[in-house]
Amino acid sequence: MATTTLDEEQKQELEQIEIWKCKQPECKAWTRKEFIKEELPDCPLCKNPMVRSYKHVPVVNKKGNKKFLVGKGRA
């Protein structure tokens, strides 16, 4: 049985991404920049303004070579 230790988790490769996060310290909402279309978005949870920031997230290795069709091209 394979288990991951805290040391192994800390050694994971991280990447820095640009995000929008809620200004309210009590609200933990954030989203990646590429998913926001508005120039100055509001928080989807509490409706307060959001600010640009950065976050370090683990790098995800994509498995497979799947292609997804969007829109009317689906069969």
Stockholm file with secondary structure:
# STOCKHOLM 1.0

chainA/1-75         MATTTLDEEQKQELEQIEIWKCKQPECKAWTRKEFIKEELPDCPLCKNPMVRSYKHVPVVNKKGNKKFLVGKGRA
#=GR chainA/1-75 SS CCCCCHHHHHTSCEEEEEEEEESSTTCCCEEEGGGCCSSSCBCTTTCCBEEEEEEEEECCCCCSCCCCCCGGGCC
#=GC SS_cons        CCCCCHHHHHTSCEEEEEEEEESSTTCCCEEEGGGCCSSSCBCTTTCCBEEEEEEEEECCCCCSCCCCCCGGGCC
//
